[in-house]
Amino acid sequence: MQNDEHDAAPPTLVTVRPDREIATRQRLPYFVGISAASVGARGLSMHIVVVPPGGHAEPHVHRGYETGIYVLEGRVETRYGPGLRESVINEAGDFLFVPPGVPHQAFNLSATEPARAIVARNDANEQERVDPYDPADEL
């Protein structure tokens, strides 16, 4: 009886230096770090997101996975919940947790400076399960 775990090549460390942005369903620039495509991750993705000055994400929902955000620079208002009627403001040094299925939309509160954050998810293919959200559906 063979043990595939012992027959496979030993795991190795992988370094990723994001050199280009990708477009996302949230319509914000992402710089891909760790994902299934970039390093073969199975249960984790980690990226840098930039919210341009005065910019915002499209309202959306993540189906079936948690999201952790660490704000590196700027101040961001995140509207969330049914109809996006609730709000939280985060700034550099804050962590934000977004549970699965919670509609949300981020807004950069600065008209002159970008906001940057590290985004980690417990899904290596997280962009495959992002759905648009229309807050008018909850009115």
N, CA, C and O atoms as CSV, one atom per row, in Angstrom:
chain,resi,resn,atom,element,x,y,z
A,1,MET,N,N,0.844,-1.178,0.000
A,1,MET,CA,C,0.000,0.000,0.000
A,1,MET,C,C,0.889,1.242,0.000
A,1,MET,O,O,1.791,1.367,0.829
A,2,GLN,N,N,0.633,2.146,-0.923
A,2,GLN,CA,C,1.438,3.357,-1.014
A,2,GLN,C,C,0.773,4.494,-0.251
A,2,GLN,O,O,-0.451,4.581,-0.160
A,3,ASN,N,N,1.607,5.348,0.283
A,3,ASN,CA,C,1.115,6.532,0.959
A,3,ASN,C,C,1.484,7.729,0.085
A,3,ASN,O,O,2.651,8.114,0.007
A,4,ASP,N,N,0.481,8.312,-0.571
A,4,ASP,CA,C,0.734,9.424,-1.488
A,4,ASP,C,C,1.438,10.578,-0.797
A,4,ASP,O,O,2.221,11.290,-1.427
A,5,GLU,N,N,1.174,10.774,0.482
A,5,GLU,CA,C,1.790,11.874,1.218
A,5,GLU,C,C,3.303,11.720,1.251
A,5,GLU,O,O,4.028,12.711,1.162
A,6,HIS,N,N,3.787,10.486,1.378
A,6,HIS,CA,C,5.223,10.249,1.432
A,6,HIS,C,C,5.850,10.209,0.035
A,6,HIS,O,O,7.047,10.456,-0.111
A,7,ASP,N,N,5.055,9.902,-0.989
A,7,ASP,CA,C,5.578,9.815,-2.348
A,7,ASP,C,C,5.672,11.179,-3.028
A,7,ASP,O,O,6.443,11.344,-3.974
A,8,ALA,N,N,4.904,12.150,-2.560
A,8,ALA,CA,C,4.899,13.476,-3.179
A,8,ALA,C,C,6.162,14.242,-2.801
A,8,ALA,O,O,6.814,13.949,-1.799
A,9,ALA,N,N,6.485,15.217,-3.621
A,9,ALA,CA,C,7.637,16.072,-3.311
A,9,ALA,C,C,7.370,16.804,-2.003
A,9,ALA,O,O,6.228,17.156,-1.709
A,10,PRO,N,N,8.415,17.032,-1.222
A,10,PRO,CA,C,8.201,17.727,0.054
A,10,PRO,C,C,7.721,19.155,-0.198
A,10,PRO,O,O,8.107,19.783,-1.184
A,11,PRO,N,N,6.877,19.661,0.703
A,11,PRO,CA,C,6.392,21.030,0.525
A,11,PRO,C,C,7.555,22.015,0.574
A,11,PRO,O,O,8.582,21.756,1.201
A,12,THR,N,N,7.376,23.121,-0.083
A,12,THR,CA,C,8.418,24.132,-0.103
A,12,THR,C,C,7.812,25.503,0.148
A,12,THR,O,O,6.610,25.691,-0.039
A,13,LEU,N,N,8.613,26.446,0.561
A,13,LEU,CA,C,8.154,27.808,0.753
A,13,LEU,C,C,8.107,28.521,-0.589
A,13,LEU,O,O,8.922,28.252,-1.472
A,14,VAL,N,N,7.155,29.427,-0.739
A,14,VAL,CA,C,7.003,30.169,-1.982
A,14,VAL,C,C,6.897,31.655,-1.645
A,14,VAL,O,O,6.095,32.057,-0.802
A,15,THR,N,N,7.711,32.455,-2.309
A,15,THR,CA,C,7.651,33.907,-2.156
A,15,THR,C,C,6.910,34.503,-3.339
A,15,THR,O,O,7.136,34.123,-4.488
A,16,VAL,N,N,6.025,35.440,-3.043
A,16,VAL,CA,C,5.289,36.145,-4.091
A,16,VAL,C,C,5.503,37.636,-3.884
A,16,VAL,O,O,5.281,38.158,-2.792
A,17,ARG,N,N,5.929,38.308,-4.924
A,17,ARG,CA,C,6.037,39.774,-4.897
A,17,ARG,C,C,5.058,40.288,-5.945
A,17,ARG,O,O,5.342,40.231,-7.141
A,18,PRO,N,N,3.904,40.790,-5.501
A,18,PRO,CA,C,2.904,41.250,-6.476
A,18,PRO,C,C,3.466,42.388,-7.325
A,18,PRO,O,O,3.939,43.396,-6.799
A,19,ASP,N,N,3.408,42.213,-8.643
A,19,ASP,CA,C,3.969,43.225,-9.526
A,19,ASP,C,C,2.923,43.869,-10.430
A,19,ASP,O,O,3.241,44.770,-11.205
A,20,ARG,N,N,1.692,43.415,-10.334
A,20,ARG,CA,C,0.634,44.018,-11.142
A,20,ARG,C,C,-0.695,43.823,-10.442
A,20,ARG,O,O,-0.885,42.873,-9.682
A,21,GLU,N,N,-1.603,44.732,-10.710
A,21,GLU,CA,C,-2.918,44.639,-10.093
A,21,GLU,C,C,-3.853,43.831,-10.979
A,21,GLU,O,O,-3.655,43.722,-12.189
A,22,ILE,N,N,-4.871,43.272,-10.350
A,22,ILE,CA,C,-5.918,42.580,-11.099
A,22,ILE,C,C,-7.242,43.262,-10.792
A,22,ILE,O,O,-7.415,43.849,-9.724
A,23,ALA,N,N,-8.162,43.182,-11.721
A,23,ALA,CA,C,-9.511,43.689,-11.501
A,23,ALA,C,C,-10.302,42.630,-10.753
A,23,ALA,O,O,-10.132,41.436,-10.998
A,24,THR,N,N,-11.152,43.057,-9.856
A,24,THR,CA,C,-11.955,42.125,-9.070
A,24,THR,C,C,-13.440,42.423,-9.259
A,24,THR,O,O,-13.814,43.447,-9.830
A,25,ARG,N,N,-14.256,41.532,-8.782
A,25,ARG,CA,C,-15.699,41.740,-8.862
A,25,ARG,C,C,-16.139,42.899,-7.974
A,25,ARG,O,O,-17.205,43.478,-8.181
A,26,GLN,N,N,-15.312,43.234,-6.981
A,26,GLN,CA,C,-15.604,44.372,-6.112
A,26,GLN,C,C,-15.220,45.688,-6.776
A,26,GLN,O,O,-15.518,46.762,-6.253
A,27,ARG,N,N,-14.556,45.605,-7.931
A,27,ARG,CA,C,-14.100,46.748,-8.722
A,27,ARG,C,C,-13.076,47.608,-7.978
A,27,ARG,O,O,-13.111,48.837,-8.037
A,28,LEU,N,N,-12.167,46.929,-7.278
A,28,LEU,CA,C,-11.032,47.575,-6.629
A,28,LEU,C,C,-9.764,46.881,-7.089
A,28,LEU,O,O,-9.785,45.680,-7.359
A,29,PRO,N,N,-8.655,47.611,-7.186
A,29,PRO,CA,C,-7.402,46.951,-7.571
A,29,PRO,C,C,-6.876,46.053,-6.463
A,29,PRO,O,O,-6.739,46.483,-5.317
A,30,TYR,N,N,-6.584,44.818,-6.802
A,30,TYR,CA,C,-5.979,43.845,-5.889
A,30,TYR,C,C,-4.585,43.517,-6.407
A,30,TYR,O,O,-4.359,43.444,-7.615
A,31,PHE,N,N,-3.673,43.326,-5.494
A,31,PHE,CA,C,-2.343,42.838,-5.814
A,31,PHE,C,C,-2.266,41.445,-5.210
A,31,PHE,O,O,-2.193,41.294,-3.991
A,32,VAL,N,N,-2.282,40.430,-6.061
A,32,VAL,CA,C,-2.387,39.044,-5.611
A,32,VAL,C,C,-1.119,38.628,-4.893
A,32,VAL,O,O,-0.009,38.820,-5.388
A,33,GLY,N,N,-1.308,38.062,-3.730
A,33,GLY,CA,C,-0.211,37.482,-2.971
A,33,GLY,C,C,-0.349,35.978,-2.980
A,33,GLY,O,O,0.173,35.300,-3.865
A,34,ILE,N,N,-1.056,35.458,-1.987
A,34,ILE,CA,C,-1.222,34.018,-1.818
A,34,ILE,C,C,-2.605,33.610,-2.315
A,34,ILE,O,O,-3.614,34.203,-1.934
A,35,SER,N,N,-2.638,32.592,-3.167
A,35,SER,CA,C,-3.903,32.050,-3.663
A,35,SER,C,C,-3.636,30.666,-4.244
A,35,SER,O,O,-2.496,30.204,-4.287
A,36,ALA,N,N,-4.691,30.025,-4.682
A,36,ALA,CA,C,-4.521,28.727,-5.342
A,36,ALA,C,C,-3.677,28.887,-6.603
A,36,ALA,O,O,-2.799,28.070,-6.881
A,37,ALA,N,N,-3.950,29.942,-7.359
A,37,ALA,CA,C,-3.245,30.134,-8.625
A,37,ALA,C,C,-1.784,30.529,-8.427
A,37,ALA,O,O,-0.918,30.088,-9.183
A,38,SER,N,N,-1.501,31.357,-7.416
A,38,SER,CA,C,-0.135,31.875,-7.292
A,38,SER,C,C,0.822,30.919,-6.590
A,38,SER,O,O,2.001,30.861,-6.940
A,39,VAL,N,N,0.333,30.166,-5.602
A,39,VAL,CA,C,1.242,29.295,-4.837
A,39,VAL,C,C,0.694,27.894,-4.607
A,39,VAL,O,O,1.352,27.069,-3.974
A,40,GLY,N,N,-0.505,27.616,-5.113
A,40,GLY,CA,C,-1.101,26.303,-4.874
A,40,GLY,C,C,-1.769,26.184,-3.506
A,40,GLY,O,O,-1.982,25.074,-3.018
A,41,ALA,N,N,-2.101,27.316,-2.882
A,41,ALA,CA,C,-2.774,27.281,-1.577
A,41,ALA,C,C,-4.096,26.536,-1.697
A,41,ALA,O,O,-4.741,26.564,-2.745
A,42,ARG,N,N,-4.492,25.877,-0.626
A,42,ARG,CA,C,-5.746,25.121,-0.632
A,42,ARG,C,C,-6.832,25.739,0.224
A,42,ARG,O,O,-8.014,25.495,-0.021
A,43,GLY,N,N,-6.473,26.528,1.214
A,43,GLY,CA,C,-7.496,27.058,2.111
A,43,GLY,C,C,-7.252,28.478,2.563
A,43,GLY,O,O,-7.780,28.906,3.589
A,44,LEU,N,N,-6.440,29.228,1.791
A,44,LEU,CA,C,-6.092,30.574,2.207
A,44,LEU,C,C,-5.817,31.440,0.988
A,44,LEU,O,O,-5.222,30.986,0.011
A,45,SER,N,N,-6.253,32.682,1.056
A,45,SER,CA,C,-5.817,33.689,0.088
A,45,SER,C,C,-5.439,34.933,0.875
A,45,SER,O,O,-5.991,35.204,1.942
A,46,MET,N,N,-4.489,35.683,0.329
A,46,MET,CA,C,-4.024,36.892,0.999
A,46,MET,C,C,-3.546,37.862,-0.071
A,46,MET,O,O,-2.700,37.525,-0.899
A,47,HIS,N,N,-4.104,39.080,-0.045
A,47,HIS,CA,C,-3.836,40.064,-1.072
A,47,HIS,C,C,-3.683,41.443,-0.450
A,47,HIS,O,O,-3.945,41.635,0.738
A,48,ILE,N,N,-3.260,42.393,-1.263
A,48,ILE,CA,C,-3.309,43.801,-0.893
A,48,ILE,C,C,-4.396,44.431,-1.746
A,48,ILE,O,O,-4.445,44.230,-2.959
A,49,VAL,N,N,-5.266,45.193,-1.101
A,49,VAL,CA,C,-6.301,45.921,-1.828
A,49,VAL,C,C,-6.028,47.410,-1.665
A,49,VAL,O,O,-5.592,47.864,-0.607
A,50,VAL,N,N,-6.291,48.160,-2.731
A,50,VAL,CA,C,-6.136,49.613,-2.707
A,50,VAL,C,C,-7.491,50.229,-3.033
A,50,VAL,O,O,-8.106,49.910,-4.050
A,51,VAL,N,N,-7.945,51.119,-2.150
A,51,VAL,CA,C,-9.154,51.886,-2.437
A,51,VAL,C,C,-8.677,53.281,-2.832
A,51,VAL,O,O,-8.153,54.013,-1.992
A,52,PRO,N,N,-8.852,53.657,-4.097
A,52,PRO,CA,C,-8.347,54.945,-4.572
A,52,PRO,C,C,-8.957,56.116,-3.794
A,52,PRO,O,O,-10.008,55.963,-3.172
A,53,PRO,N,N,-8.306,57.279,-3.826
A,53,PRO,CA,C,-8.867,58.449,-3.153
A,53,PRO,C,C,-10.317,58.683,-3.584
A,53,PRO,O,O,-10.619,58.732,-4.776
A,54,GLY,N,N,-11.201,58.824,-2.607
A,54,GLY,CA,C,-12.615,59.035,-2.892
A,54,GLY,C,C,-13.315,57.827,-3.480
A,54,GLY,O,O,-14.495,57.912,-3.820
A,55,GLY,N,N,-12.624,56.701,-3.610
A,55,GLY,CA,C,-13.186,55.514,-4.255
A,55,GLY,C,C,-13.948,54.609,-3.303
A,55,GLY,O,O,-13.972,54.823,-2.091
A,56,HIS,N,N,-14.562,53.606,-3.880
A,56,HIS,CA,C,-15.313,52.633,-3.090
A,56,HIS,C,C,-15.416,51.310,-3.833
A,56,HIS,O,O,-15.273,51.247,-5.055
A,57,ALA,N,N,-15.665,50.266,-3.073
A,57,ALA,CA,C,-15.937,48.946,-3.651
A,57,ALA,C,C,-17.385,48.913,-4.137
A,57,ALA,O,O,-18.204,49.738,-3.732
A,58,GLU,N,N,-17.682,47.976,-4.988
A,58,GLU,CA,C,-19.072,47.691,-5.319
A,58,GLU,C,C,-19.664,46.899,-4.151
A,58,GLU,O,O,-18.956,46.104,-3.533
A,59,PRO,N,N,-20.945,47.100,-3.836
A,59,PRO,CA,C,-21.559,46.289,-2.771
A,59,PRO,C,C,-21.497,44.811,-3.159
A,59,PRO,O,O,-21.772,44.446,-4.303
A,60,HIS,N,N,-21.130,43.961,-2.181
A,60,HIS,CA,C,-20.966,42.540,-2.498
A,60,HIS,C,C,-21.083,41.682,-1.250
A,60,HIS,O,O,-21.127,42.180,-0.125
A,61,VAL,N,N,-21.132,40.375,-1.485
A,61,VAL,CA,C,-21.232,39.358,-0.438
A,61,VAL,C,C,-20.245,38.248,-0.778
A,61,VAL,O,O,-20.105,37.866,-1.940
A,62,HIS,N,N,-19.561,37.732,0.241
A,62,HIS,CA,C,-18.691,36.568,0.059
A,62,HIS,C,C,-19.469,35.339,0.510
A,62,HIS,O,O,-19.929,35.270,1.650
A,63,ARG,N,N,-19.613,34.382,-0.377
A,63,ARG,CA,C,-20.367,33.168,-0.072
A,63,ARG,C,C,-19.475,32.098,0.539
A,63,ARG,O,O,-18.600,31.551,-0.132
A,64,GLY,N,N,-19.701,31.801,1.817
A,64,GLY,CA,C,-19.094,30.621,2.428
A,64,GLY,C,C,-17.687,30.775,2.969
A,64,GLY,O,O,-17.072,29.766,3.315
A,65,TYR,N,N,-17.144,31.972,3.063
A,65,TYR,CA,C,-15.814,32.105,3.654
A,65,TYR,C,C,-15.690,33.394,4.448
A,65,TYR,O,O,-16.385,34.378,4.190
A,66,GLU,N,N,-14.793,33.364,5.413
A,66,GLU,CA,C,-14.520,34.503,6.281
A,66,GLU,C,C,-13.449,35.392,5.649
A,66,GLU,O,O,-12.617,34.935,4.865
A,67,THR,N,N,-13.498,36.664,6.011
A,67,THR,CA,C,-12.516,37.622,5.520
A,67,THR,C,C,-11.946,38.393,6.696
A,67,THR,O,O,-12.683,38.882,7.553
A,68,GLY,N,N,-10.627,38.495,6.726
A,68,GLY,CA,C,-9.943,39.337,7.705
A,68,GLY,C,C,-9.224,40.443,6.959
A,68,GLY,O,O,-8.559,40.196,5.953
A,69,ILE,N,N,-9.360,41.663,7.456
A,69,ILE,CA,C,-8.745,42.820,6.807
A,69,ILE,C,C,-7.875,43.545,7.825
A,69,ILE,O,O,-8.300,43.778,8.957
A,70,TYR,N,N,-6.659,43.901,7.422
A,70,TYR,CA,C,-5.779,44.725,8.247
A,70,TYR,C,C,-5.490,45.998,7.465
A,70,TYR,O,O,-4.921,45.950,6.375
A,71,VAL,N,N,-5.887,47.143,8.029
A,71,VAL,CA,C,-5.719,48.419,7.345
A,71,VAL,C,C,-4.281,48.908,7.532
A,71,VAL,O,O,-3.823,49.115,8.656
A,72,LEU,N,N,-3.582,49.088,6.413
A,72,LEU,CA,C,-2.203,49.577,6.420
A,72,LEU,C,C,-2.135,51.098,6.399
A,72,LEU,O,O,-1.336,51.703,7.114
A,73,GLU,N,N,-2.977,51.708,5.576
A,73,GLU,CA,C,-2.974,53.162,5.389
A,73,GLU,C,C,-4.384,53.644,5.135
A,73,GLU,O,O,-5.175,52.959,4.486
A,74,GLY,N,N,-4.706,54.836,5.652
A,74,GLY,CA,C,-5.966,55.488,5.328
A,74,GLY,C,C,-7.071,55.211,6.333
A,74,GLY,O,O,-6.884,54.527,7.339
A,75,ARG,N,N,-8.225,55.770,6.016
A,75,ARG,CA,C,-9.450,55.579,6.801
A,75,ARG,C,C,-10.530,55.094,5.851
A,75,ARG,O,O,-10.741,55.670,4.783
A,76,VAL,N,N,-11.208,54.033,6.251
A,76,VAL,CA,C,-12.208,53.402,5.398
A,76,VAL,C,C,-13.496,53.224,6.189
A,76,VAL,O,O,-13.496,52.717,7.311
A,77,GLU,N,N,-14.590,53.653,5.576
A,77,GLU,CA,C,-15.904,53.363,6.140
A,77,GLU,C,C,-16.432,52.124,5.437
A,77,GLU,O,O,-16.452,52.068,4.207
A,78,THR,N,N,-16.862,51.130,6.209
A,78,THR,CA,C,-17.475,49.939,5.635
A,78,THR,C,C,-18.934,49.932,6.032
A,78,THR,O,O,-19.264,49.837,7.214
A,79,ARG,N,N,-19.803,50.033,5.049
A,79,ARG,CA,C,-21.243,49.907,5.286
A,79,ARG,C,C,-21.573,48.434,5.115
A,79,ARG,O,O,-21.043,47.768,4.226
A,80,TYR,N,N,-22.459,47.927,5.978
A,80,TYR,CA,C,-22.699,46.488,5.964
A,80,TYR,C,C,-24.091,46.153,6.479
A,80,TYR,O,O,-24.812,47.009,6.991
A,81,GLY,N,N,-24.445,44.882,6.328
A,81,GLY,CA,C,-25.727,44.368,6.806
A,81,GLY,C,C,-26.835,44.604,5.798
A,81,GLY,O,O,-26.604,45.149,4.718
A,82,PRO,N,N,-28.053,44.185,6.163
A,82,PRO,CA,C,-29.194,44.355,5.264
A,82,PRO,C,C,-29.350,45.822,4.849
A,82,PRO,O,O,-29.431,46.707,5.701
A,83,GLY,N,N,-29.392,46.071,3.546
A,83,GLY,CA,C,-29.538,47.423,3.039
A,83,GLY,C,C,-28.317,48.305,3.264
A,83,GLY,O,O,-28.360,49.505,2.991
A,84,LEU,N,N,-27.228,47.721,3.761
A,84,LEU,CA,C,-25.993,48.458,4.073
A,84,LEU,C,C,-26.278,49.623,5.025
A,84,LEU,O,O,-25.706,50.705,4.888
A,85,ARG,N,N,-27.173,49.383,5.994
A,85,ARG,CA,C,-27.600,50.440,6.909
A,85,ARG,C,C,-26.694,50.601,8.123
A,85,ARG,O,O,-26.810,51.590,8.848
A,86,GLU,N,N,-25.803,49.659,8.356
A,86,GLU,CA,C,-24.868,49.783,9.474
A,86,GLU,C,C,-23.514,50.228,8.929
A,86,GLU,O,O,-23.245,50.108,7.734
A,87,SER,N,N,-22.658,50.747,9.823
A,87,SER,CA,C,-21.392,51.295,9.363
A,87,SER,C,C,-20.328,51.191,10.451
A,87,SER,O,O,-20.619,51.284,11.643
A,88,VAL,N,N,-19.083,50.996,10.006
A,88,VAL,CA,C,-17.934,51.014,10.901
A,88,VAL,C,C,-16.813,51.746,10.169
A,88,VAL,O,O,-16.659,51.613,8.955
A,89,ILE,N,N,-16.032,52.522,10.923
A,89,ILE,CA,C,-14.890,53.222,10.335
A,89,ILE,C,C,-13.620,52.614,10.909
A,89,ILE,O,O,-13.472,52.467,12.122
A,90,ASN,N,N,-12.704,52.263,10.007
A,90,ASN,CA,C,-11.425,51.690,10.409
A,90,ASN,C,C,-10.296,52.536,9.845
A,90,ASN,O,O,-10.431,53.182,8.806
A,91,GLU,N,N,-9.175,52.512,10.563
A,91,GLU,CA,C,-7.998,53.265,10.134
A,91,GLU,C,C,-6.764,52.405,10.293
A,91,GLU,O,O,-6.829,51.284,10.798
A,92,ALA,N,N,-5.629,52.947,9.851
A,92,ALA,CA,C,-4.372,52.204,9.893
A,92,ALA,C,C,-4.174,51.576,11.273
A,92,ALA,O,O,-4.315,52.238,12.302
A,93,GLY,N,N,-3.843,50.286,11.268
A,93,GLY,CA,C,-3.623,49.542,12.497
A,93,GLY,C,C,-4.821,48.742,12.971
A,93,GLY,O,O,-4.693,47.940,13.896
A,94,ASP,N,N,-5.987,48.938,12.358
A,94,ASP,CA,C,-7.198,48.208,12.742
A,94,ASP,C,C,-7.318,46.900,11.963
A,94,ASP,O,O,-6.912,46.803,10.805
A,95,PHE,N,N,-7.884,45.905,12.629
A,95,PHE,CA,C,-8.314,44.665,11.986
A,95,PHE,C,C,-9.830,44.720,11.861
A,95,PHE,O,O,-10.507,45.276,12.726
A,96,LEU,N,N,-10.361,44.149,10.795
A,96,LEU,CA,C,-11.800,44.053,10.586
A,96,LEU,C,C,-12.120,42.628,10.167
A,96,LEU,O,O,-11.464,42.073,9.285
A,97,PHE,N,N,-13.123,42.036,10.795
A,97,PHE,CA,C,-13.571,40.683,10.444
A,97,PHE,C,C,-14.912,40.783,9.742
A,97,PHE,O,O,-15.828,41.442,10.233
A,98,VAL,N,N,-15.029,40.123,8.577
A,98,VAL,CA,C,-16.280,40.073,7.825
A,98,VAL,C,C,-16.724,38.612,7.764
A,98,VAL,O,O,-16.092,37.801,7.087
A,99,PRO,N,N,-17.813,38.270,8.470
A,99,PRO,CA,C,-18.308,36.888,8.416
A,99,PRO,C,C,-18.864,36.543,7.032
A,99,PRO,O,O,-19.205,37.440,6.262
A,100,PRO,N,N,-18.957,35.261,6.716
A,100,PRO,CA,C,-19.541,34.852,5.435
A,100,PRO,C,C,-20.981,35.364,5.312
A,100,PRO,O,O,-21.727,35.393,6.291
A,101,GLY,N,N,-21.354,35.764,4.103
A,101,GLY,CA,C,-22.740,36.114,3.834
A,101,GLY,C,C,-23.182,37.497,4.274
A,101,GLY,O,O,-24.354,37.838,4.116
A,102,VAL,N,N,-22.278,38.310,4.824
A,102,VAL,CA,C,-22.654,39.661,5.261
A,102,VAL,C,C,-22.385,40.643,4.120
A,102,VAL,O,O,-21.234,40.826,3.723
A,103,PRO,N,N,-23.436,41.276,3.591
A,103,PRO,CA,C,-23.211,42.248,2.529
A,103,PRO,C,C,-22.414,43.438,3.065
A,103,PRO,O,O,-22.603,43.859,4.207
A,104,HIS,N,N,-21.525,43.972,2.235
A,104,HIS,CA,C,-20.712,45.099,2.678
A,104,HIS,C,C,-20.176,45.884,1.494
A,104,HIS,O,O,-20.156,45.408,0.359
A,105,GLN,N,N,-19.735,47.120,1.798
A,105,GLN,CA,C,-19.185,48.008,0.788
A,105,GLN,C,C,-18.237,48.971,1.491
A,105,GLN,O,O,-18.622,49.640,2.450
A,106,ALA,N,N,-16.987,49.040,1.010
A,106,ALA,CA,C,-15.962,49.897,1.608
A,106,ALA,C,C,-15.849,51.217,0.845
A,106,ALA,O,O,-15.940,51.247,-0.383
A,107,PHE,N,N,-15.648,52.315,1.594
A,107,PHE,CA,C,-15.477,53.657,1.038
A,107,PHE,C,C,-14.215,54.276,1.614
A,107,PHE,O,O,-14.033,54.288,2.831
A,108,ASN,N,N,-13.344,54.788,0.760
A,108,ASN,CA,C,-12.175,55.527,1.212
A,108,ASN,C,C,-12.658,56.913,1.638
A,108,ASN,O,O,-13.287,57.620,0.851
A,109,LEU,N,N,-12.366,57.303,2.880
A,109,LEU,CA,C,-12.835,58.586,3.393
A,109,LEU,C,C,-11.959,59.759,2.978
A,109,LEU,O,O,-12.313,60.908,3.240
A,110,SER,N,N,-10.836,59.498,2.343
A,110,SER,CA,C,-9.962,60.576,1.870
A,110,SER,C,C,-10.184,60.839,0.387
A,110,SER,O,O,-10.301,59.912,-0.415
A,111,ALA,N,N,-10.239,62.115,0.042
A,111,ALA,CA,C,-10.360,62.498,-1.362
A,111,ALA,C,C,-8.991,62.638,-2.025
A,111,ALA,O,O,-8.906,62.840,-3.236
A,112,THR,N,N,-7.902,62.530,-1.226
A,112,THR,CA,C,-6.569,62.773,-1.778
A,112,THR,C,C,-5.589,61.617,-1.616
A,112,THR,O,O,-4.609,61.542,-2.357
A,113,GLU,N,N,-5.824,60.725,-0.676
A,113,GLU,CA,C,-4.883,59.641,-0.392
A,113,GLU,C,C,-5.550,58.283,-0.591
A,113,GLU,O,O,-6.713,58.115,-0.224
A,114,PRO,N,N,-4.834,57.304,-1.167
A,114,PRO,CA,C,-5.401,55.952,-1.257
A,114,PRO,C,C,-5.429,55.286,0.116
A,114,PRO,O,O,-4.646,55.634,1.000
A,115,ALA,N,N,-6.316,54.347,0.283
A,115,ALA,CA,C,-6.334,53.484,1.473
A,115,ALA,C,C,-5.822,52.123,1.030
A,115,ALA,O,O,-6.179,51.641,-0.045
A,116,ARG,N,N,-4.980,51.498,1.862
A,116,ARG,CA,C,-4.421,50.183,1.533
A,116,ARG,C,C,-4.665,49.229,2.692
A,116,ARG,O,O,-4.605,49.612,3.861
A,117,ALA,N,N,-4.941,47.980,2.339
A,117,ALA,CA,C,-5.184,46.973,3.367
A,117,ALA,C,C,-4.725,45.605,2.879
A,117,ALA,O,O,-4.671,45.336,1.679
A,118,ILE,N,N,-4.400,44.761,3.830
A,118,ILE,CA,C,-4.146,43.351,3.557
A,118,ILE,C,C,-5.452,42.611,3.800
A,118,ILE,O,O,-6.099,42.794,4.831
A,119,VAL,N,N,-5.833,41.776,2.845
A,119,VAL,CA,C,-7.071,41.009,2.927
A,119,VAL,C,C,-6.722,39.531,2.933
A,119,VAL,O,O,-6.042,39.046,2.029
A,120,ALA,N,N,-7.187,38.812,3.953
A,120,ALA,CA,C,-6.955,37.367,4.037
A,120,ALA,C,C,-8.301,36.657,4.118
A,120,ALA,O,O,-9.226,37.115,4.789
A,121,ARG,N,N,-8.387,35.531,3.419
A,121,ARG,CA,C,-9.633,34.752,3.412
A,121,ARG,C,C,-9.321,33.278,3.554
A,121,ARG,O,O,-8.251,32.814,3.163
A,122,ASN,N,N,-10.264,32.552,4.116
A,122,ASN,CA,C,-10.073,31.115,4.255
A,122,ASN,C,C,-10.627,30.366,3.041
A,122,ASN,O,O,-11.297,29.342,3.171
A,123,ASP,N,N,-10.329,30.905,1.867
A,123,ASP,CA,C,-10.684,30.294,0.593
A,123,ASP,C,C,-9.607,30.686,-0.412
A,123,ASP,O,O,-9.411,31.872,-0.679
A,124,ALA,N,N,-8.926,29.725,-0.955
A,124,ALA,CA,C,-7.822,30.008,-1.878
A,124,ALA,C,C,-8.302,30.539,-3.221
A,124,ALA,O,O,-7.513,31.118,-3.969
A,125,ASN,N,N,-9.576,30.355,-3.542
A,125,ASN,CA,C,-10.147,30.828,-4.812
A,125,ASN,C,C,-11.252,31.838,-4.548
A,125,ASN,O,O,-12.303,31.786,-5.186
A,126,GLU,N,N,-11.028,32.747,-3.622
A,126,GLU,CA,C,-12.084,33.603,-3.115
A,126,GLU,C,C,-12.826,34.414,-4.163
A,126,GLU,O,O,-14.015,34.675,-3.978
A,127,GLN,N,N,-12.208,34.819,-5.229
A,127,GLN,CA,C,-12.928,35.621,-6.221
A,127,GLN,C,C,-14.013,34.822,-6.933
A,127,GLN,O,O,-14.912,35.406,-7.538
A,128,GLU,N,N,-13.942,33.523,-6.872
A,128,GLU,CA,C,-14.959,32.704,-7.520
A,128,GLU,C,C,-16.294,32.744,-6.787
A,128,GLU,O,O,-17.319,32.360,-7.350
A,129,ARG,N,N,-16.292,33.204,-5.536
A,129,ARG,CA,C,-17.532,33.181,-4.755
A,129,ARG,C,C,-17.862,34.561,-4.187
A,129,ARG,O,O,-18.244,34.689,-3.024
A,130,VAL,N,N,-17.712,35.577,-5.011
A,130,VAL,CA,C,-18.104,36.938,-4.662
A,130,VAL,C,C,-19.339,37.268,-5.487
A,130,VAL,O,O,-19.319,37.186,-6.715
A,131,ASP,N,N,-20.413,37.640,-4.800
A,131,ASP,CA,C,-21.645,37.981,-5.504
A,131,ASP,C,C,-21.955,39.457,-5.336
A,131,ASP,O,O,-21.766,40.010,-4.252
A,132,PRO,N,N,-22.434,40.111,-6.405
A,132,PRO,CA,C,-22.891,41.500,-6.264
A,132,PRO,C,C,-24.059,41.553,-5.285
A,132,PRO,O,O,-24.791,40.576,-5.124
A,133,TYR,N,N,-24.224,42.685,-4.645
A,133,TYR,CA,C,-25.313,42.879,-3.693
A,133,TYR,C,C,-25.999,44.196,-4.017
A,133,TYR,O,O,-25.336,45.217,-4.197
A,134,ASP,N,N,-27.313,44.176,-4.090
A,134,ASP,CA,C,-28.081,45.396,-4.321
A,134,ASP,C,C,-28.807,45.761,-3.033
A,134,ASP,O,O,-29.757,45.080,-2.646
A,135,PRO,N,N,-28.368,46.840,-2.354
A,135,PRO,CA,C,-29.004,47.211,-1.091
A,135,PRO,C,C,-30.493,47.520,-1.238
A,135,PRO,O,O,-31.247,47.403,-0.272
A,136,ALA,N,N,-30.921,47.913,-2.442
A,136,ALA,CA,C,-32.349,48.207,-2.664
A,136,ALA,C,C,-33.211,46.969,-2.483
A,136,ALA,O,O,-34.409,47.084,-2.228
A,137,ASP,N,N,-32.619,45.780,-2.612
A,137,ASP,CA,C,-33.364,44.536,-2.416
A,137,ASP,C,C,-33.854,44.382,-0.978
A,137,ASP,O,O,-34.772,43.604,-0.718
A,138,GLU,N,N,-33.254,45.109,-0.051
A,138,GLU,CA,C,-33.581,44.979,1.375
A,138,GLU,C,C,-34.520,46.080,1.875
A,138,GLU,O,O,-34.842,46.124,3.062
A,139,LEU,N,N,-34.954,46.959,0.990
A,139,LEU,CA,C,-35.811,48.072,1.440
A,139,LEU,C,C,-37.249,47.685,1.549
A,139,LEU,O,O,-38.085,48.512,1.913
